[in-house]
Amino acid sequence: MKIILNFIAILLIAGCASISTTKKQVKSLPDFDTLWDYNDPEQTEIKFRELIPIAKESGDVSYYAQLLTQIARTEGLQRKFEDAHKTLDIIEPLLTNELVVARVRYLLERGRVYNSSNHPDRAKPLFSEAWKLAEVNKEDFYAIDAVHMLQIIEVPEKKLEWANIAIEMAEKTTDERAKNWLGSLYNNTGWAYNGLKQYDKALEMFKKSLKWQEEKGDVYGTIIAKWTTARTYRSLDRIDEALEIQRALAKEIEQKGLETDGYVYEELGECLLLLEKKEEARKYFKIAYDFLSKNEWLKANEPERLERLKELGGN
């Protein structure tokens, strides 16, 4: 409450001059969205918090509120769900009907926190409200984000319905930033088909995602797309092709000095195990477990998977 009162006091002291110069101030404010590193939410949170004094001093309520939504997101990714909700509680009384983008982002992040903490039933109405509000106000980027989240939380049978809506929105929009959703949407739709065991269609989507990521020159996005393609080859019992891609990925990650998360090694182990090369597979399962056992999401949601890796790796 003290933070809210202090911020409102700044606005009152600034008076009309603050309101009249807001647009000029926004141009000079740091674009915090460019500071995101989704692989390191802890460091991203630190960067965002360093901007809080600047945001308060600016007198721009929308900027301040949007910044806090992203701080809440970093907290949610670190599984600090209570902290994330407390951060979002600060935003709520600041929101007015005029602050459309701030409100949409607030709804999205509140929904994400609920979903990540295993309350999709509480997340769904928030994502729906965010979608409607963003769509009415022609905020295509956030409208697609909301639909993409609705796809994620739905049961497998309904995921494709939302996926197709999101892809159509992204392909038709004239907003270049909104178009950038396509890589993720192709990927998510591939997983929707995968969940229905429609592996041929999943492969088609993952290949679309790969082509899109390569054209954009996104190194990490391309690696993920290659991995999903190989993973689908394994589901299609095309083990040799899957193994070849995963071996190439492991080499690429090493040569480029990229950070690994263990999933490539897990797949190398799975492919080799299917080819009855158990000793070679054990080595990769061990490496995979060493990395993935530190993954908080897997520990919370797939402990059996980690236990299997541990046993197969001989740990």
C-alpha positions as CSV (number, residue, x, y, z in Angstrom):
1,M,0.0,0.0,0.0
2,K,2.8,2.4,0.8
3,I,4.3,1.9,-2.7
4,I,1.0,2.7,-4.3
5,L,0.4,5.9,-2.2
6,N,3.9,7.1,-2.9
7,F,3.5,6.6,-6.6
8,I,0.1,8.3,-6.6
9,A,1.6,11.2,-4.7
10,I,4.3,11.6,-7.4
11,L,1.5,11.9,-10.0
12,L,-0.4,14.5,-7.9
13,I,2.7,16.6,-7.3
14,A,3.5,16.5,-11.0
15,G,0.0,17.7,-11.8
16,C,-1.0,18.6,-15.4
17,A,2.5,19.1,-16.5
18,S,3.1,15.4,-15.9
19,I,0.1,14.4,-18.0
20,S,0.9,16.7,-20.8
21,T,4.5,15.5,-21.2
22,T,3.8,11.7,-20.7
23,K,4.2,10.9,-24.4
24,K,7.5,12.7,-24.6
25,Q,8.7,10.9,-21.5
26,V,7.7,7.4,-22.8
27,K,10.0,7.8,-25.7
28,S,13.0,8.2,-23.4
29,L,12.0,5.4,-21.0
30,P,13.9,2.1,-21.4
31,D,12.1,-0.6,-23.4
32,F,12.2,-3.2,-20.7
33,D,10.7,-5.9,-22.9
34,T,14.0,-6.0,-24.8
35,L,15.7,-7.0,-21.5
36,W,13.9,-10.3,-21.3
37,D,16.0,-13.5,-21.0
38,Y,13.5,-16.3,-20.5
39,N,16.3,-18.7,-19.8
40,D,17.3,-16.6,-16.8
41,P,14.3,-15.0,-15.1
42,E,16.3,-14.3,-11.9
43,Q,18.7,-12.0,-13.7
44,T,15.8,-10.5,-15.7
45,E,14.0,-9.7,-12.5
46,I,17.1,-7.8,-11.2
47,K,17.3,-5.7,-14.4
48,F,13.6,-4.9,-14.3
49,R,13.7,-3.9,-10.6
50,E,16.5,-1.5,-11.4
51,L,14.0,0.4,-13.6
52,I,11.4,0.9,-10.9
53,P,12.8,4.3,-9.7
54,I,12.9,5.5,-13.3
55,A,9.3,4.3,-13.8
56,K,8.0,6.0,-10.7
57,E,9.8,9.3,-11.4
58,S,8.4,9.3,-15.0
59,G,4.8,9.7,-13.7
60,D,3.7,7.3,-16.4
61,V,1.3,4.9,-14.7
62,S,1.0,2.6,-17.7
63,Y,4.7,2.1,-18.0
64,Y,5.1,1.5,-14.3
65,A,2.2,-1.0,-14.2
66,Q,3.4,-2.9,-17.3
67,L,6.9,-3.1,-15.8
68,L,5.4,-4.7,-12.7
69,T,3.5,-7.2,-14.8
70,Q,6.8,-8.4,-16.2
71,I,8.5,-8.5,-12.7
72,A,5.6,-10.7,-11.7
73,R,6.3,-12.9,-14.7
74,T,9.9,-13.4,-13.7
75,E,8.7,-14.4,-10.2
76,G,6.3,-16.9,-11.7
77,L,9.0,-18.4,-13.8
78,Q,11.1,-18.8,-10.7
79,R,8.0,-20.5,-9.1
80,K,7.8,-17.7,-6.5
81,F,4.0,-17.7,-7.0
82,E,3.1,-15.9,-3.8
83,D,5.6,-13.1,-4.6
84,A,4.2,-12.8,-8.1
85,H,0.6,-12.4,-6.8
86,K,1.8,-9.7,-4.4
87,T,3.4,-7.8,-7.2
88,L,0.2,-8.1,-9.3
89,D,-1.7,-6.8,-6.2
90,I,0.2,-3.6,-6.4
91,I,-0.9,-3.0,-10.0
92,E,-4.6,-3.7,-9.6
93,P,-5.6,-0.4,-7.9
94,L,-3.6,1.6,-10.5
95,L,-5.6,0.3,-13.5
96,T,-8.1,2.5,-15.1
97,N,-10.2,2.0,-18.3
98,E,-7.8,4.1,-20.2
99,L,-4.8,1.8,-19.4
100,V,-5.8,-0.9,-21.9
101,V,-2.4,-2.4,-22.5
102,A,-1.5,-2.4,-18.8
103,R,-4.8,-4.1,-17.9
104,V,-4.3,-6.7,-20.6
105,R,-0.8,-7.5,-19.5
106,Y,-2.0,-7.6,-15.9
107,L,-4.7,-10.2,-16.8
108,L,-2.2,-12.3,-18.8
109,E,0.3,-12.4,-16.0
110,R,-2.2,-13.1,-13.3
111,G,-3.5,-15.9,-15.5
112,R,0.0,-17.3,-16.1
113,V,0.8,-17.4,-12.4
114,Y,-2.4,-19.3,-11.7
115,N,-1.7,-21.7,-14.5
116,S,1.9,-22.3,-13.5
117,S,0.8,-23.0,-9.9
118,N,-1.7,-25.6,-11.1
119,H,-4.9,-23.6,-11.1
120,P,-5.9,-23.5,-14.8
121,D,-9.5,-23.1,-13.8
122,R,-8.7,-19.7,-12.3
123,A,-6.4,-18.8,-15.2
124,K,-8.9,-19.4,-18.1
125,P,-11.4,-16.5,-17.4
126,L,-8.4,-14.1,-17.1
127,F,-7.0,-15.2,-20.5
128,S,-10.5,-14.9,-22.0
129,E,-10.9,-11.4,-20.7
130,A,-7.4,-10.4,-21.9
131,W,-8.2,-11.8,-25.4
132,K,-11.5,-9.9,-25.7
133,L,-10.0,-6.6,-24.3
134,A,-7.0,-6.8,-26.6
135,E,-9.0,-7.7,-29.7
136,V,-11.5,-4.9,-29.2
137,N,-8.6,-2.4,-28.9
138,K,-6.7,-3.9,-31.8
139,E,-3.8,-4.9,-29.7
140,D,-3.0,-7.9,-31.9
141,F,0.2,-9.0,-30.1
142,Y,-1.5,-9.4,-26.7
143,A,-4.6,-10.8,-28.2
144,I,-2.6,-13.6,-29.8
145,D,-0.7,-14.1,-26.5
146,A,-4.0,-14.6,-24.7
147,V,-5.3,-17.1,-27.3
148,H,-2.0,-18.9,-27.2
149,M,-2.4,-19.3,-23.4
150,L,-6.0,-20.5,-23.8
151,Q,-4.5,-23.2,-26.2
152,I,-1.9,-24.2,-23.6
153,I,-4.4,-24.8,-20.7
154,E,-7.1,-26.6,-22.8
155,V,-7.6,-30.4,-22.9
156,P,-5.9,-32.0,-25.9
157,E,-9.1,-32.3,-27.9
158,K,-9.7,-28.5,-27.8
159,K,-6.1,-27.3,-28.2
160,L,-6.2,-27.4,-32.0
161,E,-9.3,-25.2,-32.1
162,W,-7.4,-22.4,-30.2
163,A,-4.2,-23.1,-32.1
164,N,-5.9,-22.5,-35.5
165,I,-7.5,-19.3,-34.2
166,A,-4.1,-18.0,-33.0
167,I,-2.3,-19.0,-36.3
168,E,-5.0,-17.3,-38.4
169,M,-4.7,-14.1,-36.3
170,A,-0.9,-14.1,-36.6
171,E,-0.9,-14.8,-40.3
172,K,-3.4,-12.0,-41.0
173,T,-2.2,-9.3,-38.8
174,T,-0.3,-6.3,-40.2
175,D,1.5,-5.8,-36.9
176,E,5.0,-7.2,-37.4
177,R,5.6,-7.8,-33.7
178,A,2.4,-9.8,-33.6
179,K,3.5,-11.8,-36.6
180,N,6.5,-12.9,-34.6
181,W,4.2,-15.3,-32.7
182,L,4.1,-17.6,-35.6
183,G,7.2,-19.6,-34.7
184,S,5.9,-20.4,-31.2
185,L,2.4,-21.1,-32.5
186,Y,3.6,-23.6,-35.1
187,N,5.6,-25.2,-32.3
188,N,2.6,-25.3,-29.9
189,T,0.3,-26.7,-32.6
190,G,2.8,-29.4,-33.3
191,W,2.7,-30.4,-29.7
192,A,-1.2,-30.3,-29.8
193,Y,-1.0,-32.9,-32.7
194,N,1.6,-34.8,-30.8
195,G,-0.8,-35.0,-27.8
196,L,-3.4,-36.6,-30.1
197,K,-0.7,-39.0,-31.5
198,Q,-1.2,-37.5,-34.9
199,Y,2.6,-37.5,-35.5
200,D,2.6,-36.8,-39.2
201,K,0.7,-33.6,-38.7
202,A,2.9,-32.8,-35.7
203,L,6.0,-33.2,-37.9
204,E,4.5,-30.9,-40.5
205,M,4.0,-28.1,-37.9
206,F,7.4,-28.6,-36.4
207,K,9.0,-28.3,-39.9
208,K,7.0,-25.1,-40.4
209,S,8.4,-23.8,-37.1
210,L,12.0,-24.8,-38.2
211,K,11.7,-23.0,-41.5
212,W,10.3,-19.9,-39.8
213,Q,13.0,-19.9,-37.1
214,E,15.8,-20.3,-39.7
215,E,14.4,-17.4,-41.8
216,K,14.4,-15.2,-38.7
217,G,18.0,-16.3,-37.8
218,D,17.0,-17.2,-34.3
219,V,19.7,-19.6,-33.0
220,Y,17.9,-20.9,-30.0
221,G,14.6,-21.1,-31.7
222,T,16.1,-23.1,-34.5
223,I,17.7,-25.5,-32.1
224,I,14.4,-26.0,-30.4
225,A,12.7,-26.6,-33.8
226,K,15.3,-29.1,-34.8
227,W,14.9,-30.9,-31.5
228,T,11.1,-31.1,-31.8
229,T,11.4,-32.4,-35.4
230,A,13.8,-35.1,-34.2
231,R,11.6,-36.0,-31.3
232,T,8.7,-36.5,-33.7
233,Y,10.9,-38.8,-35.9
234,R,11.3,-40.9,-32.8
235,S,7.6,-41.1,-32.2
236,L,7.3,-42.1,-35.9
237,D,9.8,-44.9,-35.3
238,R,12.3,-43.2,-37.6
239,I,15.0,-43.6,-35.0
240,D,18.1,-43.3,-37.2
241,E,16.9,-39.9,-38.5
242,A,16.1,-38.7,-35.0
243,L,19.5,-39.8,-33.7
244,E,21.4,-38.1,-36.5
245,I,19.7,-34.8,-35.8
246,Q,20.2,-35.0,-32.0
247,R,23.9,-35.9,-32.5
248,A,24.3,-32.8,-34.8
249,L,22.5,-30.7,-32.2
250,A,24.8,-31.8,-29.4
251,K,27.8,-31.0,-31.6
252,E,26.4,-27.6,-32.6
253,I,25.7,-26.6,-29.0
254,E,29.2,-27.5,-28.0
255,Q,30.9,-25.8,-30.9
256,K,28.9,-22.6,-30.5
257,G,29.4,-22.5,-26.7
258,L,25.7,-22.4,-26.1
259,E,24.1,-23.3,-22.8
260,T,22.6,-26.8,-22.7
261,D,19.5,-27.8,-20.7
262,G,19.8,-31.6,-21.0
263,Y,17.0,-32.4,-23.3
264,V,19.2,-33.2,-26.3
265,Y,21.1,-35.7,-24.1
266,E,17.9,-37.2,-22.9
267,E,16.8,-37.8,-26.5
268,L,20.2,-39.2,-27.5
269,G,19.8,-41.7,-24.6
270,E,16.2,-42.6,-25.7
271,C,17.2,-43.2,-29.3
272,L,20.2,-45.3,-28.4
273,L,18.2,-47.3,-26.0
274,L,15.7,-48.1,-28.8
275,L,18.6,-49.2,-30.9
276,E,19.7,-51.5,-28.1
277,K,22.9,-49.6,-27.4
278,K,22.4,-49.6,-23.7
279,E,25.9,-48.8,-22.6
280,E,26.2,-45.7,-24.9
281,A,22.7,-44.7,-23.9
282,R,23.6,-44.8,-20.1
283,K,26.2,-42.1,-20.6
284,Y,23.7,-39.7,-22.1
285,F,21.0,-40.5,-19.6
286,K,23.5,-39.6,-16.8
287,I,24.4,-36.3,-18.5
288,A,20.7,-35.6,-19.0
289,Y,19.9,-36.3,-15.4
290,D,22.7,-34.0,-14.2
291,F,21.2,-31.1,-16.1
292,L,17.4,-31.8,-15.8
293,S,17.4,-32.7,-12.1
294,K,18.0,-28.9,-11.6
295,N,15.0,-28.0,-13.6
296,E,12.4,-26.7,-11.1
297,W,9.4,-27.3,-13.5
298,L,10.4,-30.9,-14.1
299,K,10.9,-31.5,-10.4
300,A,7.4,-30.2,-9.7
301,N,5.5,-31.7,-12.6
302,E,7.4,-34.8,-13.9
303,P,9.3,-36.4,-11.0
304,E,8.8,-39.9,-12.5
305,R,10.6,-38.7,-15.7
306,L,13.6,-37.6,-13.6
307,E,13.6,-40.8,-11.6
308,R,13.7,-42.8,-14.8
309,L,16.6,-40.8,-16.1
310,K,18.4,-41.3,-12.8
311,E,17.9,-45.1,-13.0
312,L,18.9,-45.4,-16.7
313,G,22.0,-43.2,-16.1
314,G,23.1,-45.4,-13.2
315,N,23.0,-42.6,-10.7
